[in-house]
Amino acid sequence: MTDAAASLVHDVSEEDALRAQLYDLLGVVLRKPPAADFLAKLAVLNGDDSDMGRGITALARLAQVSSPEKIDTEFHRLFIGLGRGELLPYASYYITGFLNEKPLAKLRGDMADLGMVKDAAAYEPEDNIGSLCEMMAGMIQGRFGAPVSLARQKDFFFTHLAPWAEHFFTDLEAAEGSVFYAPVGTVGAAFMQIEKQSFRMTE
């Protein structure tokens, strides 16, 4: 995702910075296969004994022993394939059973309202899970201007992620072709649960 103010990142709380980092991590590995430099960053992560922490630890271990080429093959098998991959990581598909449906149209309207512009180099629809994670990180950090209010983040999350993202991450964790991406699914599912609970506490 790009926009005119993408280079502007504002000071945010430590908690929000950690949220943005998690969204960015998911966005990077789900938009395209991670390069060697990003794998090196993943390899030094340490998790705690929570579900998310165990997922992070497993992801770090796999980053230490997996080559970019091997992960590239896994990525294409999972998400692209011959005709289609094992999973279709799009909100429209998970919510309606079809691609390019009303959830995508709603997302495009909200993107315009928030000053988000699709990356011209991106070929996939904007409701790709990786893109949505990047959008959440951008709203938290203020990449589209000032940081977006918690209320607006909550509305975006419950409109575009809550209805399907945890289901997708659970599917990713269990997918036959998932090795490196299995703990990505673990981390993503746990994070979606935490975000739902945290946002509901603001009601």
Secondary structure as the mmCIF struct_conf table of DSSP 4:
data_model
#
loop_
_struct_conf.conf_type_id
_struct_conf.id
_struct_conf.beg_label_comp_id
_struct_conf.beg_label_asym_id
_struct_conf.beg_label_seq_id
_struct_conf.end_label_comp_id
_struct_conf.end_label_asym_id
_struct_conf.end_label_seq_id
STRN STRN1 THR A 2 THR A 2
TURN_TY1_P TURN_TY1_P1 ALA A 4 SER A 7
HELX_RH_AL_P HELX_RH_AL_P1 GLU A 14 ARG A 31
BEND BEND1 LYS A 32 LYS A 32
HELX_LH_PP_P HELX_LH_PP_P1 PRO A 33 ALA A 35
HELX_RH_AL_P HELX_RH_AL_P2 ALA A 36 ALA A 43
TURN_TY1_P TURN_TY1_P2 VAL A 44 VAL A 44
BEND BEND2 ASP A 49 SER A 50
HELX_RH_AL_P HELX_RH_AL_P3 ASP A 51 VAL A 65
HELX_RH_AL_P HELX_RH_AL_P4 PRO A 68 PHE A 79
TURN_TY1_P TURN_TY1_P3 ILE A 80 ILE A 80
BEND BEND3 LEU A 82 ARG A 84
BEND BEND4 GLU A 86 GLU A 86
STRN STRN2 TYR A 90 TYR A 90
HELX_RH_AL_P HELX_RH_AL_P5 ALA A 91 THR A 96
BEND BEND5 GLY A 97 ASN A 100
HELX_RH_AL_P HELX_RH_AL_P6 LYS A 102 LEU A 114
TURN_TY1_P TURN_TY1_P4 GLY A 115 GLY A 115
STRN STRN3 VAL A 117 VAL A 117
TURN_TY1_P TURN_TY1_P5 ALA A 120 ALA A 121
BEND BEND6 GLU A 124 GLU A 124
TURN_TY1_P TURN_TY1_P6 GLU A 126 ASP A 127
STRN STRN4 ASN A 128 ASN A 128
HELX_RH_AL_P HELX_RH_AL_P7 ILE A 129 GLN A 141
TURN_TY1_P TURN_TY1_P7 GLY A 142 PHE A 144
BEND BEND7 GLY A 145 ALA A 146
HELX_LH_PP_P HELX_LH_PP_P2 PRO A 147 SER A 149
HELX_RH_AL_P HELX_RH_AL_P8 LEU A 150 HIS A 160
TURN_TY1_P TURN_TY1_P8 LEU A 161 TRP A 164
HELX_RH_AL_P HELX_RH_AL_P9 ALA A 165 ALA A 174
TURN_TY1_P TURN_TY1_P9 GLU A 176 GLY A 177
BEND BEND8 VAL A 179 VAL A 179
TURN_TY1_P TURN_TY1_P10 PHE A 180 PHE A 180
HELX_RH_AL_P HELX_RH_AL_P10 TYR A 181 ARG A 200
TURN_TY1_P TURN_TY1_P11 MET A 201 THR A 202
#
